[in-house]
């Protein structure tokens, strides 16, 4: 059977589980920076300048067009 190729969807990260670990997110960010030819150190400085919420918001700022962050945390959904 031959079918039409589907468009690649966004990457989804469920941060309510183990993927929400800051070190996991840092690894994903490092790989994405490399693939997108972005400066990882700039991301790292901004992401780790404050708390976990800042990390998530910064991750979304840099990679929100290609990564969907899923959570049930009301504070992060604001």
N, CA, C and O of each residue as an XYZ file, in Angstrom:
312
protein
N       0.835     -1.174      0.000
C       0.000      0.000      0.000
C       0.882      1.240      0.000
O       1.842      1.325      0.766
N       0.565      2.178     -0.839
C       1.285      3.440     -0.901
C       0.370      4.521     -0.345
O      -0.783      4.648     -0.758
N       0.890      5.287      0.585
C       0.104      6.358      1.202
C       0.865      7.661      1.123
O       2.088      7.685      0.984
N       0.120      8.737      1.214
C       0.734     10.057      1.199
C       1.533     10.263      2.481
O       1.069      9.943      3.576
N       2.718     10.792      2.332
C       3.584     11.070      3.472
C       2.949     12.148      4.339
O       2.517     13.190      3.844
N       2.901     11.884      5.628
C       2.346     12.852      6.569
C       3.410     13.877      6.937
O       4.605     13.582      6.969
N       2.943     15.081      7.212
C       3.872     16.106      7.675
C       4.363     15.730      9.067
O       3.625     15.187      9.889
N       5.598     16.030      9.293
C       6.161     15.775     10.608
C       5.552     16.745     11.604
O       5.543     17.956     11.381
N       5.051     16.210     12.691
C       4.441     17.076     13.691
C       5.502     17.581     14.660
O       6.655     17.150     14.643
N       5.072     18.497     15.492
C       5.972     19.036     16.506
C       6.414     17.938     17.470
O       5.736     16.926     17.642
N       7.532     18.159     18.072
C       7.999     17.304     19.160
C       7.153     17.656     20.371
O       6.918     18.836     20.633
N       6.689     16.658     21.116
C       5.926     16.934     22.331
C       6.685     16.407     23.532
O       7.136     15.262     23.549
N       6.820     17.265     24.542
C       7.495     16.885     25.780
C       6.500     17.038     26.921
O       6.003     18.134     27.181
N       6.213     15.928     27.600
C       5.326     15.937     28.763
C       6.182     16.209     29.995
O       6.868     15.316     30.492
N       6.139     17.432     30.478
C       7.021     17.797     31.587
C       6.476     17.361     32.947
O       7.126     17.575     33.970
N       5.293     16.753     32.965
C       4.769     16.221     34.228
C       5.431     14.893     34.584
O       5.316     14.423     35.716
N       6.117     14.295     33.630
C       6.798     13.023     33.858
C       8.303     13.208     33.832
O       8.802     14.315     34.032
N       9.029     12.121     33.585
C      10.488     12.168     33.603
C      11.090     13.119     32.570
O      12.211     13.596     32.746
N      10.346     13.395     31.489
C      10.863     14.319     30.480
C      10.927     15.752     31.002
O      11.575     16.608     30.399
N      10.257     16.011     32.122
C      10.252     17.350     32.701
C      11.473     17.643     33.552
O      11.639     18.756     34.053
N      12.317     16.656     33.713
C      13.550     16.842     34.469
C      14.401     17.906     33.781
O      14.581     17.878     32.564
N      14.916     18.832     34.563
C      15.696     19.941     34.009
C      16.880     19.449     33.179
O      17.207     20.056     32.159
N      17.521     18.369     33.593
C      18.671     17.854     32.851
C      18.244     17.272     31.499
O      18.968     17.389     30.510
N      17.067     16.648     31.466
C      16.542     16.137     30.200
C      16.265     17.296     29.244
O      16.642     17.249     28.073
N      15.607     18.332     29.752
C      15.297     19.498     28.927
C      16.567     20.171     28.419
O      16.624     20.634     27.280
N      17.569     20.219     29.262
C      18.848     20.791     28.867
C      19.470     19.993     27.720
O      20.022     20.571     26.784
N      19.378     18.670     27.795
C      19.896     17.817     26.726
C      19.147     18.021     25.421
O      19.753     18.084     24.351
N      17.822     18.127     25.511
C      17.008     18.372     24.315
C      17.394     19.722     23.713
O      17.573     19.845     22.501
N      17.520     20.728     24.574
C      17.877     22.070     24.108
C      19.245     22.068     23.428
O      19.432     22.712     22.396
N      20.178     21.357     24.000
C      21.527     21.302     23.423
C      21.485     20.678     22.030
O      22.133     21.170     21.106
N      20.723     19.595     21.879
C      20.602     18.940     20.573
C      19.907     19.852     19.564
O      20.323     19.938     18.408
N      18.854     20.527     20.003
C      18.137     21.421     19.099
C      19.008     22.601     18.685
O      18.997     23.003     17.522
N      19.756     23.154     19.623
C      20.653     24.262     19.288
C      21.660     23.828     18.231
O      21.954     24.569     17.293
N      22.176     22.637     18.392
C      23.153     22.130     17.422
C      22.503     21.978     16.039
O      23.076     22.389     15.030
N      21.293     21.380     16.003
C      20.596     21.171     14.728
C      20.195     22.489     14.079
O      20.196     22.603     12.853
N      19.855     23.478     14.887
C      19.377     24.759     14.370
C      20.481     25.799     14.249
O      20.226     26.950     13.893
N      21.711     25.385     14.547
C      22.868     26.280     14.488
C      22.680     27.509     15.389
O      22.940     28.644     14.989
N      22.225     27.246     16.602
C      22.025     28.305     17.602
C      23.110     28.182     18.675
O      23.708     27.122     18.860
N      23.345     29.280     19.368
C      24.332     29.285     20.442
C      23.709     28.728     21.723
O      22.856     29.368     22.339
N      24.145     27.533     22.116
C      23.597     26.884     23.299
C      23.892     27.669     24.567
O      23.046     27.739     25.459
N      25.062     28.254     24.661
C      25.438     28.980     25.877
C      24.507     30.160     26.148
O      24.216     30.466     27.304
N      24.042     30.821     25.097
C      23.096     31.928     25.265
C      21.799     31.400     25.860
O      21.259     31.977     26.803
N      21.297     30.293     25.301
C      20.098     29.666     25.855
C      20.326     29.273     27.306
O      19.503     29.572     28.172
N      21.428     28.611     27.569
C      21.733     28.087     28.902
C      21.766     29.203     29.951
O      21.197     29.063     31.033
N      22.432     30.305     29.623
C      22.514     31.426     30.575
C      21.124     31.961     30.915
O      20.811     32.209     32.079
N      20.300     32.135     29.887
C      18.961     32.675     30.115
C      18.070     31.672     30.852
O      17.336     32.044     31.768
N      18.137     30.427     30.460
C      17.278     29.399     31.053
C      17.602     29.149     32.521
O      16.703     28.889     33.320
N      18.858     29.226     32.873
C      19.265     28.927     34.244
C      19.512     30.178     35.084
O      20.173     30.114     36.120
N      18.985     31.302     34.640
C      19.166     32.540     35.393
C      18.185     32.656     36.558
O      18.286     33.578     37.368
N      17.239     31.724     36.643
C      16.234     31.796     37.703
C      15.774     30.390     38.059
O      16.591     29.478     38.182
N      14.466     30.214     38.223
C      13.908     28.949     38.696
C      13.430     28.046     37.555
O      13.646     28.346     36.381
N      12.776     26.933     37.920
C      12.290     25.950     36.956
C      11.268     26.559     35.996
O      11.272     26.253     34.804
N      10.405     27.409     36.512
C       9.414     28.064     35.652
C      10.113     28.877     34.572
O       9.698     28.863     33.413
N      11.156     29.576     34.943
C      11.938     30.342     33.965
C      12.550     29.419     32.920
O      12.575     29.753     31.736
N      13.041     28.268     33.346
C      13.607     27.293     32.410
C      12.564     26.891     31.374
O      12.851     26.863     30.178
N      11.357     26.581     31.832
C      10.290     26.150     30.925
C       9.898     27.288     29.986
O       9.748     27.076     28.782
N       9.735     28.480     30.524
C       9.349     29.633     29.699
C      10.434     29.955     28.660
O      10.121     30.288     27.516
N      11.691     29.857     29.057
C      12.801     30.119     28.140
C      12.867     29.038     27.060
O      13.090     29.335     25.886
N      12.671     27.785     27.467
C      12.652     26.683     26.508
C      11.568     26.931     25.466
O      11.791     26.750     24.269
N      10.392     27.349     25.934
C       9.287     27.629     25.023
C       9.596     28.818     24.122
O       9.235     28.816     22.945
N      10.251     29.818     24.660
C      10.626     31.003     23.875
C      11.544     30.621     22.713
O      11.358     31.079     21.586
N      12.519     29.791     22.996
C      13.500     29.417     21.980
C      12.995     28.344     21.020
O      13.304     28.379     19.829
N      12.217     27.388     21.536
C      11.876     26.211     20.738
C      10.377     25.973     20.576
O       9.969     24.920     20.085
N       9.561     26.929     20.979
C       8.105     26.769     20.939
C       7.526     26.529     19.561
O       6.424     25.993     19.445
N       8.234     26.909     18.521
C       7.722     26.684     17.167
C       7.896     25.232     16.722
O       7.234     24.788     15.784
N       8.780     24.496     17.390
C       9.014     23.106     16.995
C       8.762     22.100     18.115
O       8.741     20.893     17.875
N       8.570     22.597     19.342
C       8.337     21.724     20.488
C       7.069     22.165     21.210
O       6.877     23.349     21.488
N       6.207     21.193     21.509
C       5.033     21.451     22.334
C       5.332     20.939     23.731
O       5.731     19.787     23.902
N       5.144     21.774     24.714
C       5.340     21.384     26.105
C       3.965     21.093     26.691
O       3.093     21.961     26.713
N       3.779     19.860     27.168
C       2.509     19.456     27.762
C       2.650     19.385     29.274
O       3.615     18.824     29.792
N       1.672     19.962     29.981
C       1.686     19.937     31.441
C       0.285     20.168     31.978
O      -0.588     20.694     31.288
N       0.091     19.761     33.227
C      -1.166     20.073     33.925
C      -0.908     21.107     35.012
O      -1.814     21.451     35.771
N       0.312     21.598     35.090
C       0.703     22.582     36.096
C       0.084     23.953     35.754
O       0.472     24.594     34.777
N      -0.859     24.373     36.556
C      -1.601     25.612     36.301
C      -0.682     26.837     36.240
O      -0.918     27.749     35.447
N       0.354     26.860     37.065
C       1.270     28.014     37.074
C       2.006     28.150     35.742
O       2.264     29.267     35.292
N       2.341     27.041     35.116
C       3.062     27.085     33.850
C       2.135     27.380     32.677
O       2.586     27.840     31.628
N       0.857     27.119     32.849
C      -0.103     27.343     31.768
C      -0.541     28.795     31.638
O      -1.227     29.160     30.683
N      -0.146     29.611     32.591
C      -0.530     31.036     32.570
C       0.162     31.764     31.437
O      -0.038     32.966     31.263
